[in-house]
């Protein structure tokens, strides 16, 4: 994950596929995971502070109690994701797709939700 998180995305030849990966409690602080496919990934309690997940696919991912402080989730797909108890002050959720996401007890102080899609979110 360190190598993936530090890669130069301009050299990516295709989307990095991490579907159903178990990263419970992983330290991904400042990782560059822009555009990565993390569908159904287990990210419970993961440290994603200041990470770049812009355009990432996190459909039905479990981010319960994850630290999303100042994380970029601009245009990310979080449809059906579990974010309950996540901590996300300053998170950029501009144009993020959060339909049917579980946002119970999510701390989004100073988060940016401009243009976010929230239909059916809890």
N, C-alpha and C positions, 0 to 999 in steps of 0.2 A: 504494500500500500504506500510505503514511503516513495518508491520509484514512481508509481502512478500519480501520486499527489504532487510530485515535484517536476513532472514532465513538462516539456514545451508543447503546448497543445497545437501549435502551428504545424507540427510534424505528424499529427494524428492522421492516419490513413482511413480509419473507420471509427465508429463509436466503440468505446471500451465497454464490454459487456460484463457486468458484475451482478447479474440477476440472482436473487436469493442468497447472496453472500452473507455470512454471519460476521458482522463487525461490532458485536456487542461490546460496549465500553472502549472502543478503539479511540486512539488519540489521532485525530485528523485535523488538528489545529493548523490553520492557514493552508490546507491542502487545496490543490487546484483540481477539482473534479468536475469542471465545466463540461456539460454534454454527456457525462457518463450515464450508462443505464444501470440504475440501482433498484430496479423494480423488485418489489417484495423483499428487499434487503432488510436484515435485522441490524438496526443501528441504535438499539436501546442503550441509553446512557452514554452514547458516543460524544466525544468532544469535537465539535465542528465549528468552533468559534473562529471567525475571520476566514472561513473556508469559502472557496468559489464553487458554487454548485449551479451557476447560471445555466439554464437550458437543460439541466439534468433531468432524467426520468426517474422519479421516486414513487411511481404508482404503487399503492398498497404496501409501501415500506413502513417499518415500525421504528419511529423516532421517539418513542416514549422516553421522557426524561433526558433527552439529548440537549446539549448546550449548543444553541444556534446563535450565540451572541455575535452580532455584526456579520452574519453569514449572508452571502449573496445567493439568493434563490430566485433571481430575476428570470421570469419566463419558465421556471421549473414546473414540471408536472408532478403534483403531489395528490392526484386524485385517489381518494380512498385511503390515504396515508394516516397512520396513527401518530399524532403529535402530542398526546395528552401529557401534561406535566413538563413539556419542553420549555426551555428557558431561552428566549430569543430577543432581548433588547437590541434595537438597532438593526434587526434583520431586514434585508431588502426582499420583499415579496411582490415587487412590482410585476404585474401581469402574470403572476403565478396561478396555476390551476389547482385550486384547493377544493374542488367539488367533492362532496361526501367525505371530506377529511374530518378526523376527530381532533378538534382543537380545545378540548376540555382542559381547563386550568393552564393554558399556554400563556407565558409571560411575554407579551409583545410590546412592551413599553418602547416608544419611539420607533417602532417598526414602520416600514413603508409598505402600504397595501394598495397603492394606486393601481387601478385597473385589474386587481386580483379577482379571480373567479371563485366565488364562495357558495354557489348554489348547492343546497343540501348539506353544507358543512355544519358540524355540531360546534 
